[in-house]
Amino acid sequence: FIMYYNKFHSRDVLNATCVSPGAFVYYPNNSDLENLDVGTYPLIVIFTPTNPNYAVVEAVSAIEIKPTLPTLQWPRLDSIPYGTALSVDILNSFCEEKVDGQFIYEPSFGTVLDAGSYQLKAQFFPYDKKNYLSAQLIVDLVVDKVYPTIAWTNPSDIIYEDKLKELQLNAILVDESILGQFYYSPPLGYVLDVGEQKLTVEFIPSSSNYLVSAAVVNILVHKKIPHVVWNNPHSITWPESLSQKQLAAQLFDEHILGSTTYTPSIGYILEPGWSDLLMSFQPLDENRYVEVNLTVQIFVEKCPIRVKWDQPNSITYSTLLSETQLNASLDMDGHEYEIKGHFDFQPPLNTLLVAGTHSLTATFCPDDEVHYIPVTICTVVTIVPLSPPLLWANPFPINYESELNVLQLNARVVDSSIIGSFKYFPDFGTVLPAGVHPLMVTFYPLDTLNYEVSTHKAEIVIEKNTPTIVWSASKIKALTYGDALNQVDHLNAVFANKNVKGSITYNPPLGTILTAGKNVFKI
């Protein structure tokens, strides 16, 4: 027998027959036979007849199992556009027997083929090289040329006389890697007429893998507005009349013919204030150019007024503004007649300003506001911080050892509305020695902007103090005649204030022997 691996059934081999009934036993059996690898193997069959009158029969044969050639399949391939890389969607052959192995393709995965017809080859290499042969399969593939995709949107509107430039002729390829040349119609520099116009482009690729592409867009060409410049003229003073200095619109497109008119015209006298001046340019070619109408404004100033005001001297905080500071006046030099009106001052009369430098403004308001404009003049005034006056009389004398307190340190501000704090030297609780001593107080105002620190001096007399001696008869022990006086039992007076330094002299003195009876001591 000659069979191919994994391509036969045991019944195709183990099919011995006998005319007599009985049982066949095969070596190898059914399952073993189908699991044999490639090679040549003996086949043994033993027939045991049912009739005991027949002997058991044994027969020997052989089987050769050859390697199997796998069957490859490759789904039909449609043409692909140029630029498509070979992928699993194209290189997708398979083995019908589902044999484990490896496919190798020519061309390989990821290859990008030029436009044209190609044969693709798939080679299959089974992992079980003993039982399977390598196989290959070839199919046809067509790669089509492609149209490069042009990206070109309708350009923005342009004005007549604008030449076509790259801002309008700006088609690009979606795939910028494709080389080639754009050709526009109309070309760069062409001047289109007024209205909606078509722009065409052709892209001729350098590579034979691409076809010629074309695109069309529309562009709207508007009538041109002649370039006329007319700035607001400089102001004039009433009653100056209009002249070419003010009515001076300039047409920069000198090749555009037309006529210009002004309203109001040269020689007209405007009233004080803002006024509109109108200009109209009417082109002769109305099909390509539009009429231009411009409006500017001119300001006619009222007759000027001059005032004078000298800077006032500085004043101290708490001084109200008066006519001494607010004394601006008219400068009548050059005026032919009296100008009636009044001054408004800011800040006004009787204003209390805080310390610092302040602006003062005076505005003269004329009664005739039709032809005269109010005029404002400014100056400055300096407000100097006030040093608050203090009241502090010399305090009454006190005895030595008395601490300074509110009876002595009692300065106050003359203006009780000024809030602040006092600092004394020497301060509260100080004990001064006997004698005359200077006292000083410093007032620190809470409002440091408008008030300065103030100081005041006084003096106080500290009178000497009489020390208190503690010595009672109960502390003097009785003594026997002949005993001398001593410090422990008899002469033992002390100062009530232990801080008092000094000596105590006794009469009779230490060591005296007193007479019998009652004796009097002095210290």
Buried (B, 14 or more C-beta within 10 A) or exposed (E): BEBBBBEBEBEEBBEBEBEEEBEBEBBBEEEEBBEBEBEEBEBEBBBEBEEEEBEEBEEEEEBEBBBBBBEBEBEEBEEBEBBBEBEEEBBBBBBEBEBEBEBEBEBEEEBEBEBEEBEBBBBBBBEBEEBBBBBBBEBEBEBBBBEBEBEBEEBEEBEBBBEBEEEBBBBEBEEEEBEBEBEBEBEEEBEBEBEEBEBEBBBEBEEEBBBEBEBEBEBBBBBBBBEBEBEEBEEBEBEBEBEEEBBBBEBEBEEBEBEEEBEBEEEBEBEBEEBEBEBBBBBEEEEBBBEBEBEBEBBBEBBEBBBEBEEBEEBEBBBEBEEEBBBBEBEBEEEEEEBEBEBEBEBEEEBEBEBEEBEBBBBBBBEEEEEBBEBBBEBEBBBBBBBBEBEBEEBEEBEBBBEBEEEBBBBEBEEEEBEBEBEBEBEEEBEBEEEEBEBBBBBEBEBEEBBBBBEBEBEBBBEEBEBEEEBEEEEBEEBEEEEEBEEEEBBBBEBEEEEEEEEBEBEBEEEBEBEEEEEEBEE
